[in-house]
């Protein structure tokens, strides 16, 4: 990921926060069938390894799972909030007009070498943890134990799980840091005035008081 110094996020806690906030990641592999990519939810366990470990699963019908082996590095892309930045947000537009549109956004790339999880107990624990995470906050959260065992066993036979110990993380927070204070304030105000929730969230992230 191209990451100029001004936009580089090297804070692992900040990177973890974005990973956990991203509901659907993009898993990218390179194998015998070339580049393959799958959108899927992932679970981060921060305390497993120096950069954490990601857990997920693929359908057995998806040939990408065959690329998941310890010999090949894979990439997982986590996209955060993003927003279009209009030149009209910049006070400097009225001064010299030397401004163009751009895009502000947050992203984290995770790299590692995965291992497969194909035993039923490991798969069941993985699905239970993923389900618990995404059912959290519901008035009546669904649990894997709510389904019949024979049905769950059949479903487990149709998937392949994996663990991805993260070898390295690359973070980017493009929040107009390369502009002067007046232009940054103008972008923040322009995004805050938008009715789009992502625009408003980007405005909050640009606040000096907002933690990384």
C-alpha positions in Angstrom: 0.0 0.0 0.0 1.4 3.4 -1.0 1.7 5.3 2.3 3.4 8.7 2.3 4.9 9.6 5.7 2.2 12.1 6.5 -0.5 9.4 6.3 1.4 6.5 7.9 -0.3 4.9 10.9 2.2 2.8 12.9 0.2 2.6 16.1 -0.8 -1.1 16.5 -3.6 -0.3 18.8 -5.1 2.0 16.2 -4.7 -0.6 13.5 -6.4 -3.2 15.7 -9.3 -0.9 16.3 -9.9 -0.5 12.6 -9.6 -4.3 12.0 -12.3 -4.9 14.7 -14.5 -2.1 13.3 -14.4 -3.5 9.8 -17.2 -6.0 9.4 -16.2 -7.5 6.1 -12.5 -7.9 5.1 -10.9 -8.8 1.8 -8.7 -11.9 1.7 -6.3 -11.9 -1.2 -4.1 -14.9 -2.2 -1.8 -15.8 -5.1 -1.7 -19.5 -6.1 -1.9 -21.9 -9.0 -5.1 -20.2 -10.3 -3.6 -16.7 -10.1 -4.9 -13.9 -7.8 -8.1 -14.7 -5.9 -10.0 -12.6 -3.5 -12.9 -13.3 -1.1 -14.9 -10.9 1.1 -15.5 -12.4 4.5 -15.9 -11.6 8.2 -12.8 -12.2 10.4 -12.1 -12.5 14.1 -9.0 -10.8 15.6 -7.4 -12.2 18.7 -5.0 -9.6 19.9 -3.2 -11.7 22.4 -2.1 -14.4 20.0 1.3 -13.4 18.5 3.1 -10.0 18.5 0.6 -8.5 16.0 -2.4 -10.7 16.8 -4.0 -13.6 14.8 -7.0 -13.5 12.4 -9.5 -16.3 12.2 -12.1 -17.0 9.5 -13.4 -19.7 7.1 -14.2 -20.3 3.5 -16.6 -22.6 1.7 -15.1 -25.8 0.5 -16.5 -25.0 -2.9 -14.3 -21.9 -3.0 -11.0 -22.9 -4.5 -9.2 -20.1 -2.8 -8.9 -22.2 0.4 -6.3 -24.3 -1.4 -4.0 -21.3 -1.5 -4.0 -21.1 2.3 -0.7 -22.8 3.4 2.3 -21.8 5.4 4.4 -21.5 2.3 2.6 -18.5 0.7 2.0 -15.1 2.2 -1.5 -13.7 2.0 -2.9 -10.2 2.3 -6.0 -9.1 4.1 -7.4 -5.7 3.4 -9.5 -3.8 6.0 -11.2 -0.7 4.7 -12.3 2.0 7.2 -14.3 5.1 6.8 -13.9 7.1 3.6 -15.1 10.4 2.2 -14.8 12.6 -0.9 -13.0 15.9 -0.3 -14.2 18.7 -2.4 -11.8 21.6 -3.4 -14.6 23.9 -2.2 -13.8 22.8 1.4 -10.4 24.6 1.3 -10.1 28.2 2.2 -7.0 28.3 0.0 -9.3 27.8 -3.0 -10.3 31.5 -2.8 -6.7 32.5 -2.4 -4.9 30.9 -5.3 -7.3 28.2 -6.8 -4.5 25.6 -6.8 -6.6 22.8 -5.3 -8.0 19.6 -6.7 -10.4 16.9 -5.4 -9.1 14.1 -3.2 -10.3 11.3 -1.0 -9.8 10.8 2.8 -9.8 7.3 4.1 -8.5 4.8 6.6 -7.1 1.3 5.8 -5.1 -1.5 7.3 -3.3 -4.3 5.4 -2.4 -7.4 7.3 0.1 -9.9 6.0 0.9 -13.5 7.2 1.1 -17.2 6.4 -2.1 -19.1 7.3 -2.7 -22.5 8.6 -5.9 -24.5 8.0 -8.4 -25.6 10.7 -10.3 -28.6 9.5 -11.2 -30.5 12.7 -14.8 -30.3 13.7 -14.1 -29.1 17.3 -11.8 -26.3 16.1 -14.3 -25.2 13.4 -17.2 -25.3 15.9 -15.3 -23.1 18.3 -14.4 -20.7 15.5 -18.0 -20.4 14.3 -19.2 -19.9 17.8 -16.8 -17.1 18.4 -17.6 -15.3 15.2 -21.3 -15.7 15.8 -21.0 -14.4 19.3 -19.2 -11.3 18.1 -21.7 -10.3 15.5 -24.8 -11.3 17.6 -23.5 -9.1 20.5 -25.9 -6.3 21.3 -29.0 -8.1 19.9 -32.0 -8.4 22.3 -32.1 -12.2 21.7 -28.7 -13.2 20.3 -28.6 -16.4 18.3 -26.1 -19.0 19.4 -24.6 -21.9 17.4 -26.1 -24.1 20.2 -29.6 -23.1 19.1 -29.3 -25.3 16.0 -29.5 -29.0 15.9 -26.1 -30.7 16.3 -26.6 -32.9 13.2 -27.3 -29.7 11.1 -24.3 -27.9 12.4 -22.1 -30.9 11.8 -23.3 -30.9 8.2 -22.5 -27.2 7.8 -19.1 -27.7 9.3 -18.4 -30.3 6.6 -18.9 -27.7 4.0 -16.3 -25.2 5.2 -12.6 -24.8 5.8 -11.4 -22.7 8.7 -8.0 -20.9 8.9 -5.9 -19.0 11.4 -3.6 -16.2 10.1 -0.9 -15.2 12.6 -0.2 -11.6 11.5 3.5 -11.1 10.6 3.2 -7.4 9.8 0.6 -4.6 9.7 0.5 -1.6 7.5 -1.9 1.3 8.4 -2.9 4.4 6.6 -4.9 7.4 7.9 -5.3 9.9 5.1 -7.0 12.8 6.9 -5.7 15.9 5.1 -2.5 16.0 7.2 -0.6 17.3 4.2 -2.7 20.6 4.2 -2.3 23.7 6.4 -4.4 24.2 9.5 -7.0 26.3 7.7 -7.6 23.8 5.0 -7.8 21.0 7.5 -10.4 22.9 9.4 -12.3 23.6 6.2 -12.4 19.9 5.3 -13.5 19.0 8.8 -16.3 21.5 8.7 -17.4 20.4 5.2 -17.6 16.8 6.1 -19.3 17.5 9.4 -22.0 19.4 7.5 -22.7 16.3 5.3 -25.7 14.1 5.9 -23.6 11.0 5.2 -22.6 9.1 8.4 -19.2 8.2 7.0 -18.5 11.9 6.2 -19.5 12.8 9.7 -17.3 10.1 11.2 -14.3 11.2 9.1 -14.9 14.8 10.5 -14.7 13.4 14.0 -11.5 11.5 13.2 -9.9 14.7 12.0 -10.6 16.4 15.3 -7.4 17.1 17.3 -9.1 15.7 20.3 -9.9 12.4 18.6 -7.6 9.5 19.8 -5.8 7.4 17.2 
